[in-house]
Amino acid sequence: SDICDNRGPRIFTCHTSMTTPSNPDNTDRVYALQRENIEAFRFDATVADVFQDMIERSVPGYALVLQLVGVLAERYAHPGTRCYDLGCSLGASTLQLRRHVPSDCLVIGIDNSAAMVERCQSTMNRDHSSAACEIRLADIRDSELSNASIILLNFTLQFIPDGERQAMLNRIYDALIPGGVLLLAEKVRFDNNERQQFMTNLHHDFKKHQGYSDLEISQKRAALENVLVPNTFAEHEARLRQAGFTVVESCARCLNFEAIMGVKSP
């Protein structure tokens, strides 16, 4: 995913440098050929190899979400606390945390895909930021979370079974220190069918503009069916408030993708 560099106080510049986008080996062609049977989407080695290209070309507003991580890290990260990236994948958000938190913070990235963790760890090994960093292979639902000033849940909650999401948010809230913040970025759905179809069509147009074919869009959509299950903003807000967050704000939205902040009372 994108790496964002800090080249001075409060300057957040994003560029793709974990792989070379023009390199055909890193171009997402996972669903380019016709498949007789569409298996459920998995974050395996095939996906990990092209994930940077996949997420950049599939998620409108993705680069902005990464920049927001840096902004929030500078405002909310407290010295001596932990900053978690839950579902860290290749580590784009993890790097943003590491480069913008105080040097005595511990940044922890957690993912349940061995292929993602291996590549994420390799990326962290090449980074020389002062904050310590740990990358863990684990299910975030079973991971111990504590003493956190920032927790990221970027495009991750949507892959957790719907009935388990409230419990996950409750655990996150409990792990945050007073004044701590959760950044939740998700694909969202809309209650109004016409609005939902309108946004779906625009999202497909966005992906076509990024070079995906109708076949790729159709096959990936089938693979994600019942794997990525989006909620409405109202559902996210209700869950966050039930967890205990007193401030819940949408801080970015592009088409059917939204970033939401939850702030724990000081």
KOLFI-66135 format. One line per 3 residues: number of its first residue (from 1); their letters; for each residue x, y, z of C-alpha. Coordinates in Angstrom, 3 decimals. Layout:
# KOLFI-66135
NUM) A) X,Y,Z | ... .
***
This chain:
# KOLFI-66135
1) SDI) 0.000,0.000,0.000 | 0.988,3.645,-0.151 | 3.853,4.785,2.028 .
4) CDN) 3.442,8.277,3.408 | 6.597,10.127,4.445 | 7.002,12.835,7.044 .
7) RGP) 9.373,15.382,5.520 | 8.981,18.074,8.129 | 6.486,19.147,10.774 .
10) RIF) 2.930,18.297,9.783 | 3.770,17.632,6.137 | 2.083,14.486,4.883 .
13) TCH) 3.078,13.432,1.383 | 1.993,10.095,-0.045 | 3.735,8.109,-2.734 .
16) TSM) 3.732,4.494,-3.803 | 7.089,2.961,-3.099 | 6.567,-0.460,-1.512 .
19) TTP) 6.429,-1.858,-5.047 | 6.578,-0.382,-8.509 | 3.040,0.112,-9.844 .
22) SNP) 4.215,-0.256,-13.441 | 5.753,-3.657,-12.671 | 3.406,-6.210,-14.257 .
25) DNT) 4.199,-8.727,-11.516 | 2.573,-6.424,-8.955 | -0.477,-5.538,-11.016 .
28) DRV) -3.777,-6.955,-9.793 | -4.967,-9.514,-12.317 | -6.433,-11.937,-9.788 .
31) YAL) -9.832,-11.973,-11.517 | -8.737,-11.143,-15.063 | -9.426,-14.619,-16.482 .
34) QRE) -12.840,-16.269,-16.651 | -13.441,-18.667,-13.759 | -15.938,-21.487,-13.762 .
37) NIE) -16.203,-21.453,-9.979 | -15.744,-18.277,-7.941 | -14.318,-19.145,-4.535 .
40) AFR) -14.791,-16.903,-1.518 | -12.238,-14.093,-1.352 | -9.180,-14.831,0.809 .
43) FDA) -6.140,-12.763,1.766 | -3.734,-15.417,0.517 | -0.293,-15.058,-1.081 .
46) TVA) -1.786,-14.345,-4.510 | -3.721,-11.380,-3.133 | -0.840,-10.227,-0.930 .
49) DVF) 1.465,-10.020,-3.943 | -0.808,-7.477,-5.660 | -2.621,-5.963,-2.691 .
52) QDM) -1.093,-2.521,-3.007 | -2.329,-2.203,-6.558 | -5.671,-3.820,-5.677 .
55) IER) -6.587,-1.468,-2.836 | -5.377,1.684,-4.599 | -7.448,0.885,-7.693 .
58) SVP) -10.490,-0.400,-5.792 | -10.967,1.991,-2.865 | -11.657,5.625,-3.782 .
61) GYA) -10.182,7.975,-1.201 | -7.678,5.424,0.082 | -4.708,7.819,-0.023 .
64) LVL) -6.685,10.381,1.994 | -7.364,7.806,4.712 | -3.612,7.194,4.988 .
67) QLV) -2.980,10.909,5.345 | -5.634,11.102,8.074 | -3.757,8.419,10.008 .
70) GVL) -0.713,10.696,10.127 | -2.792,13.688,11.160 | -4.534,11.773,13.954 .
73) AER) -1.266,10.228,15.114 | 0.262,13.660,15.701 | -2.771,14.875,17.629 .
76) YAH) -3.832,11.834,19.636 | -0.802,9.567,20.158 | 0.390,9.845,23.778 .
79) PGT) 3.965,9.091,24.873 | 4.356,5.674,26.431 | 1.166,4.240,24.939 .
82) RCY) 0.407,1.648,22.282 | -0.941,2.393,18.813 | -2.626,-0.518,17.056 .
85) DLG) -3.283,-1.207,13.379 | -5.855,-4.001,13.406 | -5.888,-5.825,10.095 .
88) CSL) -2.593,-4.232,9.094 | -2.194,-6.100,5.748 | 0.972,-4.796,4.032 .
91) GAS) 1.478,-2.097,6.661 | 0.669,1.210,4.954 | -1.274,2.515,7.948 .
94) TLQ) 1.222,0.941,10.343 | 3.999,2.960,8.725 | 1.977,6.136,8.998 .
97) LRR) 1.526,5.523,12.713 | 5.177,4.710,13.236 | 6.365,7.834,11.458 .
100) HVP) 4.070,10.263,13.288 | 3.785,8.987,16.887 | 6.152,9.898,19.744 .
103) SDC) 9.333,7.843,19.731 | 8.430,6.037,22.958 | 5.136,4.702,21.610 .
106) LVI) 4.854,1.050,20.631 | 3.171,0.504,17.255 | 1.533,-2.904,16.884 .
109) GID) 0.207,-4.304,13.610 | -1.990,-7.413,13.730 | -3.270,-9.520,10.846 .
112) NSA) -4.491,-13.109,10.501 | -3.009,-13.592,7.012 | 0.464,-15.132,7.152 .
115) AMV) 1.215,-13.849,3.649 | 0.332,-10.279,4.641 | 2.271,-10.439,7.916 .
118) ERC) 5.393,-11.719,6.169 | 5.377,-8.841,3.689 | 4.434,-6.297,6.353 .
121) QST) 7.328,-7.376,8.567 | 9.719,-7.069,5.635 | 8.517,-3.512,5.054 .
124) MNR) 8.922,-2.597,8.731 | 12.442,-4.022,8.714 | 13.351,-1.509,6.026 .
127) DHS) 11.869,1.416,7.938 | 14.067,3.273,10.436 | 11.515,5.331,12.350 .
130) SAA) 12.286,5.819,16.026 | 9.107,4.256,17.410 | 9.279,0.532,18.121 .
133) CEI) 7.050,-1.705,16.050 | 5.715,-5.244,16.418 | 3.901,-7.179,13.690 .
136) RLA) 1.806,-10.071,14.948 | 0.120,-12.973,13.168 | -3.143,-13.330,15.062 .
139) DIR) -6.906,-12.948,14.927 | -7.727,-9.464,16.176 | -10.814,-10.858,17.904 .
142) DSE) -8.550,-12.884,20.203 | -5.717,-10.379,20.585 | -4.970,-8.578,23.833 .
145) LSN) -5.436,-4.819,23.468 | -4.454,-2.346,26.175 | -3.035,1.107,26.985 .
148) ASI) -3.895,2.374,23.499 | -4.068,6.010,22.472 | -4.869,5.204,18.824 .
151) ILL) -6.472,2.156,17.242 | -6.952,1.798,13.488 | -9.591,-0.491,12.027 .
154) NFT) -9.207,0.289,8.335 | -11.279,-1.837,5.957 | -11.201,-4.680,8.488 .
157) LQF) -14.449,-4.691,10.487 | -16.366,-5.407,7.263 | -14.726,-8.863,7.143 .
160) IPD) -15.709,-9.786,10.717 | -19.059,-11.599,11.066 | -21.753,-8.989,11.624 .
163) GER) -22.853,-10.478,14.919 | -19.344,-10.127,16.364 | -18.725,-6.489,15.458 .
166) QAM) -20.232,-4.901,18.563 | -18.064,-7.044,20.820 | -14.977,-6.051,18.823 .
169) LNR) -15.785,-2.351,19.168 | -16.462,-2.790,22.883 | -12.996,-4.333,23.337 .
172) IYD) -11.407,-1.506,21.389 | -13.138,1.105,23.522 | -12.013,-0.608,26.724 .
175) ALI) -8.415,-0.736,25.434 | -8.234,2.998,24.721 | -6.963,5.439,27.321 .
178) PGG) -9.210,8.453,28.113 | -9.062,10.770,25.119 | -7.966,7.919,22.836 .
181) VLL) -9.271,7.624,19.287 | -10.470,4.903,16.946 | -10.307,5.431,13.190 .
184) LAE) -12.758,3.126,11.460 | -12.676,3.080,7.641 | -15.199,0.898,5.843 .
187) KVR) -17.185,0.281,2.714 | -20.681,1.443,3.600 | -24.117,0.627,2.275 .
190) FDN) -27.228,2.791,2.008 | -30.781,2.040,3.152 | -32.289,3.688,0.090 .
193) NER) -32.133,1.218,-2.816 | -31.860,3.915,-5.459 | -28.997,5.595,-3.614 .
196) QQF) -27.296,2.237,-3.103 | -27.478,1.442,-6.820 | -26.307,4.945,-7.718 .
199) MTN) -23.211,4.612,-5.529 | -22.551,1.050,-6.692 | -22.630,2.170,-10.315 .
202) LHH) -20.224,5.021,-9.595 | -17.885,2.684,-7.746 | -17.860,0.305,-10.706 .
205) DFK) -17.183,3.247,-13.006 | -14.294,4.251,-10.730 | -12.789,0.768,-11.022 .
208) KHQ) -13.200,0.770,-14.792 | -11.414,4.116,-14.849 | -8.589,2.389,-12.947 .
211) GYS) -8.306,-0.235,-15.694 | -10.447,-3.075,-14.361 | -12.613,-4.938,-16.867 .
214) DLE) -16.303,-5.786,-16.428 | -15.245,-9.416,-15.939 | -12.804,-8.527,-13.157 .
217) ISQ) -15.377,-6.363,-11.396 | -18.080,-9.015,-11.686 | -15.914,-11.920,-10.520 .
220) KRA) -14.430,-10.060,-7.577 | -17.891,-8.922,-6.513 | -19.016,-12.560,-6.541 .
223) ALE) -15.952,-13.594,-4.515 | -16.682,-10.943,-1.886 | -20.365,-11.866,-1.581 .
226) NVL) -21.062,-12.808,2.064 | -17.365,-12.200,2.870 | -17.326,-8.397,2.894 .
229) VPN) -20.622,-7.350,4.489 | -20.991,-3.546,4.757 | -23.070,-1.603,7.270 .
232) TFA) -24.712,1.799,7.008 | -23.179,4.831,8.667 | -26.128,4.826,11.097 .
235) EHE) -25.302,1.247,12.125 | -21.653,2.136,12.663 | -22.588,5.199,14.693 .
238) ARL) -25.030,3.251,16.860 | -22.436,0.568,17.603 | -19.725,3.088,18.414 .
241) RQA) -21.999,4.972,20.798 | -23.128,1.721,22.405 | -19.460,0.872,22.949 .
244) GFT) -19.116,4.179,24.845 | -17.658,6.665,22.356 | -19.007,10.125,23.114 .
247) VVE) -17.713,11.699,19.888 | -18.524,9.938,16.615 | -17.753,11.879,13.442 .
250) SCA) -17.490,11.070,9.759 | -14.174,12.590,8.700 | -14.030,11.480,5.054 .
253) RCL) -16.255,9.829,2.484 | -15.681,9.023,-1.174 | -18.560,7.274,-2.947 .
256) NFE) -19.377,4.217,-0.791 | -16.283,4.300,1.421 | -16.215,6.246,4.684 .
259) AIM) -13.786,7.015,7.495 | -15.306,7.494,10.952 | -13.668,8.733,14.144 .
262) GVK) -14.673,7.589,17.594 | -13.168,9.536,20.527 | -13.254,8.291,24.121 .
265) SP) -14.057,10.916,26.741 | -10.960,12.331,28.506 .
***
